[in-house]
Structures are given as C-alpha cells and as structure tokens.
Amino acid sequence: MTPPRTAAFTVLYTAAVFIGRMDLIGGTELGLIWPAAGVGAVWLLAQRHVRSRWLDVSVLAAITLTGNLVTGADLPLSAALTAANVAQLLVFLAVFTRSCPQVWNAPGWGAFERVQHLWGLLAAALAGAGVGAFISLAALEASDGPASAVSAAVWLTRNGVSILVITALGLRLGRLSERRPGVLTRPAVARQAVRERLSHTPDRRIAEFCALVAASAAAYIATFWILRDLPLTFLLMSMTVWTAVRFGATFTALHALITGTAAVAFTAYGGGPFAAIGSPTTRVLVAQVFVGMVAVIGLALALGRDERETLFRQRAAAEQELGAQAGMLAAIVEAMHDGLVVVDADGRVVMSNPAARRLLGAGATPLTSVPVSFEAYRLLHPDGTPLSERRQPHMLALSGHEVRDMDVLACPLDGRQEHLLSVSATRLPAHDRAVVVVFHDVTAERRQRDELTAFAGIVAHDLRNPLSTVSAWAQLLTDALDAGPAGEATGELADGIARIQRAAAQMQELIDDLLAHATARDAPLALEPVALESAVRQVAAARGDLPHGPGPVFDIGPLDAVRADAALLRQLLDNLVGNAIKYTAPDQRPRITVTSALERPGWVRVEIADRGIGIPPGRHQMIFENFRRAHTGGPYTGSGLGLAICKRIVERHGGTIRAEDNPGGGSRFIFTLPAAGAPAPDRTGESARATTQDSRPRTSRRAGDT
C-alpha cells in the first residue's frame, strides 16, 4: 500500500459518502446522488497493483459503514448498504479485468483511450451497480418494508453513472499525472502546466474554450431554470457534442461530471423539465438516465476522436519513417557499384541505377528512356553465342528459377569493349510479375582467376620433367646398389634412395591432382547420357585387387542413367571409390556399396557407402575444401584435393555433394546429377573460362617430357 495515495483517497471517499447522504430521496434511505461509487472505483483501480489492496477495501468499508451510521441509518441497514457498496466495487473490478485487460494489466493508471475501453467500463459499471442494487433492495425491504423496482433502478442508474463518469475522469487524470508528475498534487506544477499549455494553444482555441464554457452554463441555466417548463433538454446534447469533437476525452468527462451534477441538482430543487414528474424516485431516475446518456455519447465521440487522431499521428509517423527509409534505400541504390534493374513481366525496365546504366552502356541516360525493353540490351553466353529469350535472367526468375551468379557477356550499347557480368535475378515477393536483376562486373576477376589457373597448369605440367628425371636416376641408383656388394654403407644409401622415391611419388600425386583440379574446373563439358552402372563397374574393375591382401568387395545395385560428361564422371567415381579403399583399416577388406534413386523430377541421387574408418566429427563439410583432409598424419597420405575435385565436378553439373556417417561404421558420400532424360543445363551457369581459354599460353612438349 502507498500511504499518501491511501490517505488521499480516504479523505475523498469520506467526503463523497457524506455528500451522497446529504439529500435523500423522499421516504427512502437512498441518496439523491452517490459519488462514493465512482470515487471507490477509482481508489481500487489505482491500488490494483499493490499487494495490500485488501486493506484499502477494509478502510473503504469502514468509511461507508460509519457514514451511514452517522447520517441516521440503523446498524443493520448500514451494514447491508456497506455490503452492497463493497460487493458493487468488487464485481466492477472483476468485470473490468476481463472487459478492459489492456487498461487493467498496464502499469500505473493504464491508457483509457479507446472506444472499446468505454464499453468495457460501462459493462463493468452496470454489472457492479446491478449487484449492489440487488443487495440494497433486499436491505431496504427488510428495513422500510417493500421496496419498488423503481428504487432498484435508481440505485442501478445512479451508481452506474457515478462509476462511469468519475472512473473515466479519474483514469484520464491519472494518466495525465504520470506524464506530468505533480500536476494534480502540487499547485505550482499545475499552474506551470496550464501556462505552458496556454502558451502553445492558439488564441482562437482559447476563445473557443471560453465560448464553450459560457454556452454550456447558459444552456443548462436556461433549460433547467429560466425555461424550465419547456422540454428543451435535447438541445443540451449539442454542448456535449461540441465538447467531445473539439476538446478530447478528459475535458469531456469533466464536462459530463459538472453538467450532470448541475442537472441532478436543478431537478432536486424543482427546476427543469424533470421536476414536473410527480414521484421523487422516478424524477431522480429520469435525471440520472439523462446524465448517463450525455456521458456515454460524449465519451464515445471524444474517445473516437482521440483514437482517430492517434491513428493519424501513427500513420504520419509511419509514412515519415517509410519516406526516410525509401530515401535512404534510393541513396544506397544510386551509390551501389553493382548494377540494379527492375524489370516487369513484359520485359520493360521499371527502375535502374547509374551502375546498371554504365555496365549496359546507356551512359547517363536513364535506363527507362532508351530503350525500354530489357531484351534490347545484348546479353550473350560467355563464349559469345546469343542468349535466348527464355534464358534471359529476368525470364528465368519469372518462371520460378532463382538465378545466382550467372555469367553473361554484355555488349554495351555505346560500343565500348565487351565485359563479363555475374548476374543474379530474384522475383520480388510483393510483385510476382516483377524481377530485380543485379549485375556485378567480374571481367578482371575472371581474367585473373583464369591466368592463375593457366599458370598452375603450366607449372604442374612442367614439373613432371625434372620429377621424372629424379625418379629415373633414383631407380638407376637402386639397380646399381642391388648389383653391388652389400654393406652398411649400401644399406644407408638404399634407405636414402627409398626416401627420394617416396617423395617423388608424393610430388607426382600432387601434380596429378593439381592437373585434375584444373581440368575439373576449366575443361568444357561434353554432356551426354551415360550409363552410370557401366561406369561404376569399369572403375571397380580398374581398381582391381589390392597390392597386399584381398581386393575390395563391391555391391553395385541397379543404377539410373545420368546426363554428364563421361570423362569427368569417371574421375568423380574413381576419386570416391579410391577414397573408400584407401581409408579402410589395414586388417579389414574394403566393402563398397553403390546405389542410386530418383531424388526429384530430372535428378538422380547417387550414394557410395563404405565400411572404412569414417570421418571425424565436425569435418564432414571441411573435407571438400582445397588441401583439407579428414585424417592428417599416419599411414593415410594424400594431397587434400581429391574431394575438392569431386565437389567441383558435381557443381559444374548443377548438383550437390555431401558426406555423412554410415550407420554401422564408415562413410557415405551422396551426390546428385541430372537424369539422362533431363534437359541440358543452362550454359550461363558456366564460368567465363570459355572467353579466356583461347588466350591462355600454350605449353609445348620438349625433349624429356613424360
């Protein structure tokens, strides 16, 4: 419990109880007004997040009981009316919890700012007042004799209206106090807030506020006093509408509280059109209904207005943020070094950036001006052959194929030298019939890569000559030693020569792998239907028996035909089978299983499984990188290029390859290749090596090359 807040509400609630007991409806113990219902509701709402809120409920009940006793009610009736008030507030809180969870669960006073909150508050107020009316009706019957249904209706409307108006005003003022601490408790802060508000309010707004206050006072005095014999109460609704439409929910709730109190007071003292009703109870009932209608209509209009203004502000802020983001995005697109073009389904260029205009040779002229059709820009295969319309990047993207790093040759419109572009195209999610195409100039990168590849091939090829010489002389030395007398020196020389021969053999393996890697990467593909089963059996037969121990056992199932380059396919299979044989424990016989299945339309999944030593955890992806091996050291030698070559061959065919553990021990290598009946893959997926192969330096075979 917060003692200052509890003390403040204790004072307010005590005053409200005694005010409500000042004027009783003739012949009953019901008060003409009962502001304590609204003050109590605000009190318990303000303390809803406090652990000791039940102490507040006890204090509230004690004040109610004391007020009724002091103002003349006997103890049984006072206790019954106290129970009715407490039950009324507890039911109100229970219903409000479910009807306005956003306000109830929010910290502090919550945000009572939506029309649905008003309907939730009205439902909770009527539910609580209904329970209180039922208990009070039973108490009045026990005390004063039979009580009429009108008395229950008076309790319902009087307390319901009190809870509605005062709680709405309390929630709005509580929210205001959170935004401006001290505005409700310290006069200096309140005066400063009023001065700041007035300083930021136009003079016409202040004049309108003063006119509203004066008009409301004049209208109620005229209706309830000067012209009280005329039924003019409907005109008062215009004051409520004016207030709600122009001055917001907080002032509307305050206006409803003041004008409602005035209407009930005038009616109680015989003024206004309601005073003509003979029954005091019915007179109060009608007056309370009028106040409730005014409050509901005014708050509904005001909250609706506030809600619309909040939505408009949020929309304006969102539009401003979107504008800023759009401006930043436009600046980024304009500053990009890569070209960006948006093309619609008809091939028209919708948007472009300066880099795209430069790469496609349009110069400073916007790409959307000359020409409009994307097909007008000459994009060729890397070897210079025309790129068909259906193979254009944007057409592939529109047909559902995501284009990534497609190499094309661009012929600029301004006549500049042709250059190679890496193109990616993606269909825009929000516009299924539009595609964004990104160009990246890779001419220099491809030229440098091809030069390095050519250099590596030349070096690897030319290293064979001295290496063959070393191997030949080592063999001659071995033969000479075998023919001479044996001795200690001879044994040392033989060991040294054996080391030279092993090193030469390892160097020869590395050179062969380098050449194979260059071939797998740069050799043109000659795609044709290949009988996979026949190719696997040829590799198995070529491997033959092991030099020591029994040969490998092959289990080759029926295999689907594939569309591949026959030479590269044989190299792929030989590398994987050789791996399976090499990485088998020395005391075990290699066992290799080769199977295939259709993975999806147009693709075959091939699996090569072994029962070898397997792959250490965490190395299943790493082994496909250049010069990376699963097992380093020990008896298993190699260059670390074999699986990298396999990956390159599979990817050039458009497939994928991966390694997995084989259940029961060993490894499984799974790769995909196009099925024999599948259409030829798009040549634009190939790199630009065709444009540079003819310009590579050629090596001649010299005397001594092997």
N, C-alpha and C positions, 0 to 999 in steps of 0.2 A: 504494500500500500504506500502511496505517496502522500504523506501527511498534509502538505499545503493544498493539494488538489482535493483531498477528502474534506478538509476543513472548509474550503470554499464552497464545495457542493453541499455540505451540511447547512451552511448559512442560507444558500439559495433555496434548498429544498424546504427548509423550515419556513422561510418567507412564503414560498409557493403554497404550502399546506394552509397557513393561516389566511392567505388571500382567498383560497378556494373555500374556506369555511366562513368567510365574512357574509356572503349573500347566499342564503339557502332558498331553494325553490319552495314556494308556499306549501306548507303541510308535509314536507319531507325532510330527510336528513341529507339530501343531495345538494351539493354546491352548484351555484349557477355556472361557475367556471371551475376548472380543475387543472391549473398549470403544473401542479406537482407531478402529474402523469408524464408530461414531457420532460421536466427537469430530472425526474428519476431515470427516465430512459437515457438521457444524455449522460448522467452520472455513471450508470453501469456500463454504458458503451465506452466511456473514457477510461474506465478501470478494467476493461475486459482482458488486458494482457498482464494484470497484476495478480500475483499469487493470492493475496489476502482480500480478493474482491468480495468474499462472503462476509467479511467484517463490514464492508460498505453496505451490503444488503441488510445486515443486522442493524446498523445505525439508521438506515432509511426506514426500516420497520418501526424502530423505537420512536423516531420523529413522527411518523404517521399516527401511531397509537397515542402519543402524547398530545398531538394537535387535536385529534378527535375528542379526547377526554377533556382537554382544556376548554374547547368550544361547545361543550354541553352534551355530547353523546355519552350514553352509559357505557360501562366497560364491555359487556357482551357485544354491543353494536360496534364499538370502537375496534375491538379485536377482530370482528368479522370484516369491517371495512379495511382494516390493515391487511388482513389476509388477502382480500380481494385486490388491493393495490400491489402487494408483493407478487401474487400469482400473475397478475396482469403484466408486470415487468419481466418476470422470468419467462413467460410464454412469448412475450415480444422478442426477447433476446434469442430464444430457441428458434423462432421462425426467421428472424433477421439473419441468423447464422447461415441458414440454408438458402434464403432468397437473395442475399447480398454477400456471397462469400468473398468477393474482391474487396469489399469495404471491411468486412469483419476480419479477414486474415491479414490485411495490410498493417504495417507498423503505424504507431501513432493514431491519428484520427481517421486515417484512410482517405480515400478520394471519392466523395459523394458528388459525382459529376456526370452521371449518365441517366437517361430517362428510365432505363430498366432498374436503376437503383431506387428511383422514386416509387415504382410499382412494388418493388420488394419491401420498401419501408411502409407503404400503405397497407400491404398484406399483413406485415408483422404487427402494425399498429391496430388494425381491425381484429386480428386474431387475439392479441393480448387484451384489448378492450372487451372483446366478446366474453372471454373467460372471466374478466373482472365483473362484467355486468351480470353474469350468471350467479357468481358468488354473492354480489351485493344485493341482487334481487331476493335471494333466499334469506339474507340477513335482514333486509327491510321487512319482509313478510313476517319473520319471527319477532321483530321489534314493534312495528307500527301497524301490523295487520296486512291484509292482502295488498300486494304491490302490483300495479298495472304494467302491461307490456311497454307502455309509453315510457315508464320510468327506466326500464332496462334499455330502451332505445336511446334515451337521453344519456345514460352512462356510456353506452357504446359510442355515440357520436361525439359527446363532449370529450371523453378521454382519448378516443381515436384521433380526433382533430388536434388535441393538445400534443399528443405524441408525434403526430405527423409534422406539424408546423415547428414546434420547438426543437425536435430532434434534427430536422433538416437544417434549421438555422444554426444549431449547435455544432453539427458536423462541418458546415461550411466555415463557421468562425474558428473552429478548432484547427481546420486545415490552414486558414489564414494565419493563425498564431504560430504554426510550425514554420511557415515561410518567413514570417517576420516576428521572431521571438520578442515577447514583451509587449506586443501591440495591444493585447487585451488586459494586461495586468499593470502596466506602467503608463501613467498618463503622458509622461514626456515622450515616450516612444510612440504612443498613439498619435499625439499631436504632430510629431515629426513625420509619421507615415501619412497623415492627412495632408500636411503641407507638400510632401513630395508628390502625392497623388494629384493634388490640385495643380502643382507646377507643371505636370506632364499632361494635364487634361485641357483640351481646347476650351476657350471661353464659351462657345456655343453649347458645349457639352454640359458645362456648369449651369448655364442658363436653362437648358432643358431639364436638368435635375431639379432646379428650384421650381420650375413651372410644374413639374410632376407632383412635387410635394404639395404645392399650393392647390393644384387642381384636385388632388386626392382629398385633401382636407375639406375643400369647398364642396366637393361632390357628396361626401359622407354626411357633412352637416346639413346640406340641402335635402338629401334623401331621408335622413333619419330624424331631422328636427324641423326645418323650415317647411318642407313639402312632405311631411310625414304621412299625410293622408293619401298621397298618390303612390301607386305601385311602381316606383322608379328604380328598384334595386338592380334591374338588369343593366341599367346604364353604368353601374359601378364596375361591371366586368371590363369596361374599356380601360379603366385605370390599371387594372391588373394586367391586361394585355400590353398596355404601354410600358409598364414596369418590366415585364418579362422580356419583351422584344428588345428593349433598349439598354437595360441595366443589369442583366445577369441574374443568376440563381440566388446569390447571397442577399442582395438587396430585395429580390422578390420575396424571399422567405421572411425577411424583416418587415416588408410592406404588408404581407399577409397577416403576420402576427399583430401588428399595430392596428390595421383596419379591421381585423376580425375582433380584436378586443373592443374596439370602438363600437362595432355593430352590436355585439352582445350587451355592452354597457347601455347603449341607447335603448335597446329592446327592453332591458331590465327596468329602466326608469320610464317606460311608457312612450318612447319615441320611435318613429319609423313605422313602416307598413306592417311589421310583425307584431307590433303592440296591439293591433286590433284583434288578435287571436285571444279568445276568452280563457282558455286553460293555460296557466303559467307553465306547466310542464311541456305542453305542446308548443307554446311560444318559444321556450328555450330550445326545444328540439329543432324547430324550423330555423332558428337563428344559427345554431351550431352546424346544421346541414349547409346553410348558405356559406358560412365561413370555410367549411371543408371543401365545398365546390370551388370557391375562389382560390384557396390554397393549392388544390390539385391542378387546376387549369393553369394557374400562374407558374407553378414549379415545373409542370410538364413543358410549357412553352420556353421557360428560361433554360432548363437543362438541355432541351433540344437545341436551342440556340447556341449554348455553350459547347455542346458536343459537336455541332457543325463547325463552329469556329475552331475548335481543337483539331478536327479533321482537316479543315482548310489549312491551318498552320502546319500540320504534319505533312500535308500534301505539298505545300510550298517549300518546306524544308527538304522533302524528298526530291522534288524537282530541282531545287538548287544543288543538292548533292549530286543528283544524276547529271546535271549540267556540268558541274565541276569535273566529275569523273569522265564524262564524254569529252570535255575539253582536254583533259589530261591524256585520255586514250588517243584523241586525234593528234595531239602533240607527239606522243610516242610513235604512232604510226608514221607521221611525217618525218620523224627523226631516224627511223629504222634504216639500217644499211641493207637489210633484206627487202626485196620487193614484195608488196602485198596487193592483191587484186581480188575483188569480189565480183563473181560472175553469176548471172541468173540462169534459169533453165534454158533460155533461148540463146545463150551464148553472148549476151550483152554485158558489157563491163559496167558495173554499178558504181564501183569505187576503186581508187588506186592511190598509191603514194609515190613520191618522187623517185624512190629507188626502183620501183617497178617500171616507171616510165623511162628511166635511164637504162635499165637492163634490157628492156624490149625495144629500145631505140626510138621512143616517142619524144625524147628531149624534154623541154619544159612544157610542151603542150599537154594539157590534161588528157589522161588516157581515155576518158569518157567522151572525148571530142572526135579525134581522128585516129584510127577508125573505131567504131562502136563494137563491132563483132570481135570476140576473142580469137576466133579462128583465123582472122586476118593476120595475126602475128605468127610468123613462121617458126614453129617448134618442130624439130626433127629428132630422129633417133641419134644416139651418139655417133653412129657410123655414117650419118648424113642422109639416110633414107627417110622419106616422108613419114610423118606421124599421122596415122589415120584419125578420122574424126572421133570414132568411138574409143580411141586410145588417148585422146586428149585428157590431161589431168582432171579438168572440171567435169568431163563426161563420166570418167571412171568414178569420181566422188559422188556424182548424182545417181549413178546406178548402184550405189551402196558399197563400193570398194574404197577403203581408206588408202590414200596414196601417201607413201612415206619415202622420201629421199629418192624420187625417180629422176634419173639423169636424162636430160634432154639437151639438144643443141639449139641455141637460139640464134636466129639470123636477124639482127636489128634492122628496123625499117629505115634508119638513117644511113645504112650502108657500112657501118663500122664492122670490124672483124668479128667473126662468129665467136661465141664463147659458150662454155658448158655451164648449165644451171642444174642445181639439185632442187627438185620441185616437190612440195607437199600440198595436198588438197584435202579439205575436210568439208563435209556438208554442215551448214550452220544449223544448230539444234532448233532455233526459233523460226527458221525459214527453211523448210525442207527442200525448196526449189531454188536455193541459192548456195553457192560454194565459195569458200575463201581459199585462195591459192597463194602460196608463199614461195618466192624464188630466192635461192642463195647461189651466188656466183662461186663455183668450185673449179674454175679453169686452172688457176695457179696451183690449187691443192692437188688436183688430179695429175697435172704435169709433173709436180714434184714427186708425188707418190709413184707414178709410172717410171720416172727416172731412177728413183731409188730401187724399185723392183727390178728394172733392167740392169742396174749396176750390180745388185745382189746376184742376179742370174749369171752375169758375165764373170763375176768374181768366183762364184761357186763352180762354174764350168771350167775356168782357167786353173783353179786349184787342183783339179784332177790330175793334170800333167805332172807337177812335182810330187804329188802324193803317190801317183803310180810309180814314179821313179824310186821314191823311198821304199815302197813296198817291194819293188823288184830287187833292189840291192839288198834289202833285208833277207829276202828269200835266198839270194846267191850266197850271202854270208852263212845262212843256216845250212845250205847244202855243203859249203866248204868245210864248216865245222864238223858236219856229220861224216865227211870223208877223212878227216884228220884224226890223229891220236887223241884219246880222251884224257882230260886232266882237270885240275882245279880251275886253271885259267879258262879252259874251254867251257866249263860249266857256267862261270860268271858271264862270259861272252854270250852264251846261249840264252841266259836269263835276260840280259840286256836287249838282245835282238828280239826276244819274245815280247818284251815291253814295247819296243818300237812297232812291232807288227800289230799289237793290240791298239796302240794309239792311232796308227794309220787306219785300222779298221773302223775305229770310232769316228775319226775325221771323215772317212768315206761315207759312213752312215749319216753324219750331219750334213755333208754336202748333198747327198741324195735327197734328204728330207727338205733341204732348202730349195732345191730344184723342183721337187714335188709340190712344195708350198707355192712357189711362183706359178707353176703350171695350174694348180687348182684355183689360183686367184685370177690369172690373166688369160689362160687359154680360152679361145672361143668355144662355146657349147655347140655340140652337134647332137641335138635332141632327136631321139627315135625310140620306138617301142623296143624294150629289152626284156627278155625272159629272165626274170630275177632268179628263178630256181636254177636255171642253167648256169648263170653267172656265179652263184654261190657254190655250186658243185665244182666248177672249174677252179675257184680259189681253194676249196678244200682239197682237191686233188693235187694242186700245185704245192700246197704246204707239205703234203706227204707225211712220211714218218719223221719223228724227231731224231736228231743225231744220236742221242742216247735215250734208251728206254722206249716203251711202246708209243705209237703215234696217237694223235688226238682222235676222240670219238665224236662224230658229227651226227646230229639228229636234225635233218632238214625236212621240214614239212612242206606241203604244197604251198607254193609262193605265188602271189599275184604278179602279173607283168606290170612294169613301170615304164614311164616315159623319161629317159635320162640319156646322158652322154655315156656311152658304153665304156670308154677308157677311164673316165673319172669314177664311174660306178664301180668298176673293178678295183680301182685304187682305194675307194672307200671301204669296200668289203674286205680287201686284203689287210688294210690297216686295223680294222676292228677284229678280224679273226686272229691276226698276228698278236694283237694286244692280249686277247683271251688266252692264247697259247703261252705267251711269254710270262704273264702274271699268274702262273699256276705253281703251287708248291712243288719243290723238286721231287718229292716222293709220291706225287699224285699224277694220274693220267688226265690230260685236258679233256673236258667234256663240253661241247658247244652245241647249243640249240638255236636254230634259226626259224622264225615263224613270221607270218605276215597276216594282215587283215585290213579290210576297208575301214578307215577311220571316219571319213565323211565323204560325200559325193566328190569323186575326182581325185582322191588322195588315198595312198596306201601307207599303213604303219608297219614298219619292219622292226623286229626285235631280235637282237643277238645276245643270248644269255650264256654265262659260263659258270663254272664251279671253282673259280680261282680264289685268290687271296682277298679279293674285294677292294673297295675304295675307302680310305679313312674318312670318318665323319667330317663334314664341312668342306670337302674337296670335290664334290660332285660337279659343281659348275666351274670351278677354277681350272680343272684339267683340260678344258677346251681352249685355254688361252695359250699364246705362243710361249714356248720354253718353260711351261709349267708342268710338273709331273706329280702324280699321286704318291709315288714312293721314291724317295731320294736315297742314294747310297745303296749299299747291299749288292746282291747279285743282279739286280734288275737295272740294266743300263738303257740309255736312250737319249734322244735329243730334246724331247719335250715338244716336238712339232707334229707328231702323228695325229693326235686328236684335234689339233687346230686345223690340220688339213681336212679331216673329216667334216668338221663344222663348216669350213669354207665351201666344200663340195655340196653339202646338203643345202646350205643357204643359197648358193647360186642356183639350185634347182627350185628354190622357193619354199623349202621345207624347214623343219626344225629338228634338233637332236638334243637328247638329254641322257644323263646317266642315273641309274637307280641301283639300290641294293637288290640282289636276287634272293628271294625268300629261300632259306636253307643254306645260304652261303654263295659268295661270288657276286658278279655284277651283271647288270642288264643295260645295254645300250639301245635306245629306242629312237628311231628317226623316221621322218615322213618324206615321201617322194610322190610326184604326180603319177596318177594311174595311167596305164598305157592309152586308154581312150580319152584322156583329158586333153583339152586344147592346149596348144603351145603357150607357155607363159609370156607375158608382155616383155618385149625386148627392152623397154625403157627401164626395167628393173636392173639391167646390167649396168656396170660402171662404164666410165668413158674410156676404157682402155683401147677400144677399137679406134678411137680418134688419134691415139698416140703410138699404137703398136708399130705402125709402118715407119715412124720416125725414130724408133729405137736403134741404137748402134747394133750392128750385126757382128758376131764373132766368127772368125774363120778357123777352121781346124788346121793346126800346124803339125809339123812332124813331131811325133811323140805323143799326141793327144790320144786318149783312150776313151 
